């Protein structure tokens, strides 16, 4: 019984941590970079997006950042700001745009339960179309050099892997603790290198890595996974929090370094 209570409390604490992001909001408010909201058209849909621009002279590579199962949060927007700090255009689309009351998005859905329920109901085809619209928007920006990559976290990690099977123009996909596409045959459609980042204490996701390595090798696709010992699911967010555990903090630092190192070669 005690074990069950501990598990329930741990789950609640994890959700609270994801939603209580005052520290992320404060970081955004102090950013010297240009951050703005834009609406990207996908047919009759409008996808609300948060975009961050780097302070650089040359045209920059662009990154589509796909949010967690918690929707478009201040932390996700903070990721775009940190990418802009590193010299990249970064955009985070609210893929729940239009799913809330009166056509609202993440902020209108009343918290984690409403957000997660809405995300589970998103049609994959709509998600792909929204991301394609965002990619086209980025390529049309005067500040973009025409190169677009995708990155995602948690639910977004799985979506970034899946999106790589749908867009042959992507230059890379960065999958943070997300599962591979459910249909193994989809992997053969990938046309870019895939970089995976996983937590050693996240067996639900990290256990998929060996099979994915085997299948990607079989289809002659580049898949480069890294698993960080002691890190849990969501370590990129929780490793940035003021109360971050040492394994999550170290994993986040190492993953950021690898991510930016790879980006330099794109």
C-alpha positions in Angstrom: 0.0 0.0 0.0 2.8 2.4 0.9 4.5 1.6 -2.4 1.3 2.4 -4.3 0.9 5.7 -2.4 4.5 6.6 -3.1 4.0 5.9 -6.8 0.9 8.0 -7.0 2.5 10.9 -5.1 5.6 10.6 -7.3 3.4 10.9 -10.4 1.5 13.9 -9.0 4.8 15.6 -8.1 6.1 14.9 -11.6 3.0 16.5 -13.2 3.2 19.5 -10.8 6.9 20.0 -11.7 6.1 20.0 -15.4 3.3 22.6 -15.0 4.9 24.9 -12.3 7.5 26.6 -14.4 8.0 30.0 -12.8 11.7 29.6 -13.1 11.3 29.1 -16.9 9.0 32.1 -17.2 11.5 34.3 -15.3 14.3 33.2 -17.7 12.2 34.1 -20.7 11.4 37.5 -19.3 15.1 38.3 -18.9 16.0 37.2 -22.4 17.7 39.9 -24.5 16.7 38.1 -27.7 13.8 38.8 -30.0 10.9 36.5 -29.2 7.5 36.8 -30.7 4.2 35.0 -31.4 3.2 34.2 -35.0 0.3 32.4 -36.6 1.2 29.9 -39.3 -1.5 28.9 -41.8 -2.3 25.3 -42.5 -5.3 25.4 -44.8 -8.2 26.6 -42.7 -6.2 26.1 -39.5 -4.0 28.7 -37.7 -1.1 27.3 -35.7 0.0 29.6 -32.9 3.8 29.5 -32.6 6.4 31.0 -30.4 9.6 31.9 -32.3 13.0 33.1 -31.2 15.6 34.8 -33.4 19.3 34.7 -32.9 21.5 37.9 -32.9 23.7 36.9 -35.9 24.8 38.5 -39.2 24.5 35.4 -41.4 21.4 33.5 -42.3 20.7 30.7 -39.7 19.5 27.1 -39.6 16.0 26.7 -38.2 14.8 24.3 -35.5 11.2 23.1 -35.1 10.7 22.3 -31.4 7.9 19.9 -30.6 6.5 20.2 -27.1 6.0 17.6 -24.4 2.6 16.0 -23.6 2.1 19.1 -21.4 1.6 21.2 -24.5 3.3 24.6 -25.3 4.8 25.7 -21.9 7.2 28.4 -20.8 9.9 25.8 -20.6 9.4 24.8 -24.3 9.6 28.4 -25.2 12.7 28.7 -23.1 14.3 25.9 -25.3 13.7 28.1 -28.4 15.3 31.0 -26.6 18.4 28.9 -25.7 18.7 27.7 -29.3 18.5 31.3 -30.5 21.2 32.1 -28.0 23.3 29.5 -29.7 22.7 31.1 -33.1 19.6 29.3 -34.5 16.1 30.3 -35.4 13.8 28.2 -33.2 10.0 27.9 -33.3 7.7 26.0 -31.0 4.2 25.4 -32.6 1.3 24.8 -30.3 0.0 21.7 -31.9 -3.1 22.0 -29.7 -4.1 25.3 -31.5 -7.9 25.2 -32.0 -8.4 22.2 -29.7 -9.5 24.3 -26.7 -12.6 26.3 -25.9 -13.3 29.1 -28.5 -10.5 27.8 -30.7 -7.9 28.2 -28.0 -4.8 26.1 -27.6 -2.7 24.8 -24.6 -3.4 27.7 -22.3 -7.2 27.3 -22.7 -7.4 23.6 -21.8 -7.5 24.0 -18.0 -4.3 22.2 -17.0 -2.5 18.9 -17.5 -5.5 16.5 -17.7 -7.2 18.6 -20.3 -4.0 19.1 -22.3 -3.1 15.4 -22.3 -6.6 14.3 -23.3 -6.5 16.8 -26.2 -3.1 15.6 -27.3 -4.2 12.0 -27.3 -7.0 13.0 -29.7 -4.8 14.8 -32.2 -5.0 13.2 -35.7 -1.4 12.2 -36.9 -2.2 13.6 -40.3 -3.1 17.0 -38.8 0.1 17.1 -36.8 2.2 16.3 -39.9 0.4 19.0 -41.9 0.9 21.6 -39.1 4.6 20.7 -38.9 4.9 20.9 -42.7 3.3 24.4 -42.7 5.7 25.5 -40.0 8.7 24.1 -42.0 7.6 26.0 -45.1 7.1 29.1 -43.0 10.7 28.9 -41.7 12.1 28.3 -45.2 10.4 31.5 -46.3 12.0 33.7 -43.6 14.7 36.0 -44.9 16.8 35.2 -41.9 16.7 31.4 -42.6 19.4 29.6 -44.7 16.8 27.1 -45.9 18.0 24.3 -43.5 15.4 23.0 -41.1 15.8 20.3 -38.4 13.2 19.0 -35.9 13.6 18.3 -32.2 11.0 17.1 -29.7 10.7 16.1 -26.0 8.6 13.3 -24.5 5.5 13.1 -26.7 7.3 15.5 -29.0 10.2 13.2 -29.1 8.1 10.5 -30.6 6.6 13.0 -33.0 10.0 14.3 -34.1 10.9 10.7 -35.0 7.6 10.2 -36.8 7.9 13.5 -38.6 11.3 12.4 -40.0 9.4 9.7 -41.8 7.1 12.3 -43.4 9.5 15.1 -44.5 12.4 14.2 -46.6 13.8 17.7 -46.6 14.7 17.7 -42.9 18.4 17.9 -42.2 18.3 16.1 -38.9 15.9 14.8 -36.2 16.7 15.1 -32.5 14.6 12.7 -30.4 14.6 13.3 -26.7 13.2 10.3 -24.8 10.5 9.6 -27.4 9.5 6.3 -28.9 10.1 5.3 -32.5 7.3 5.1 -35.0 4.9 2.2 -34.2 5.1 0.8 -37.7 8.6 -0.6 -38.3 8.4 -0.1 -42.0 8.1 3.6 -41.6 11.8 3.9 -40.7 12.8 3.2 -44.3 11.2 6.5 -45.2 13.6 8.5 -43.1 16.0 10.7 -45.2 18.0 12.4 -42.4 20.2 11.3 -39.5 18.3 10.7 -36.2 20.0 11.5 -32.9 18.4 10.0 -29.8 18.8 11.1 -26.2 17.5 8.8 -23.4 17.5 8.4 -19.6 19.0 5.4 -18.0 16.1 5.3 -15.5 13.4 5.5 -18.2 13.1 1.9 -19.2 9.7 2.4 -20.9 11.4 4.4 -23.6 15.1 3.4 -23.4 14.1 -0.3 -23.8 13.1 0.6 -27.4 16.6 1.7 -28.3 18.3 -1.7 -29.2 15.5 -2.8 -31.5 15.4 0.7 -33.1 19.2 0.5 -33.6 18.8 -2.9 -35.3 16.0 -1.7 -37.6 17.7 1.6 -38.6 21.0 -0.3 -39.4 19.0 -2.8 -41.4 17.5 0.0 -43.5 20.9 1.8 -43.7 19.7 4.9 -41.8 21.8 6.9 -39.4 20.6 6.5 -35.8 22.9 7.7 -33.0 21.4 7.2 -29.6 22.9 8.2 -26.2 21.6 7.0 -22.9 22.6 8.9 -19.7 23.0 6.8 -16.6 20.8 7.8 -13.7 18.7 10.3 -15.7 14.9 10.0 -15.7 12.3 10.7 -18.3 12.1 14.5 -19.0 15.6 15.2 -17.9 16.0 18.1 -20.3 13.3 20.0 -18.4 13.8 18.6 -14.9 17.6 18.9 -15.2 17.1 22.7 -15.7 14.9 23.2 -12.7 16.3 24.8 -9.5 15.8 21.5 -7.6 17.3 19.3 -10.3 18.9 16.0 -9.3 22.6 15.6 -10.1 22.0 12.8 -12.7 19.3 14.9 -14.5 21.4 18.1 -14.4 24.4 16.3 -15.8 22.4 14.6 -18.5 20.9 17.8 -19.6 24.3 19.5 -19.8 25.8 16.6 -21.8 22.8 16.4 -24.1 22.8 20.1 -24.8 26.5 20.0 -25.7 26.0 17.0 -28.0 23.0 18.6 -29.6 24.8 21.9 -30.3 27.9 20.1 -31.5 25.8 18.2 -34.1 24.1 21.4 -35.1 27.4 23.0 -35.9 27.9 20.5 -38.7 24.5 20.9 -40.4 
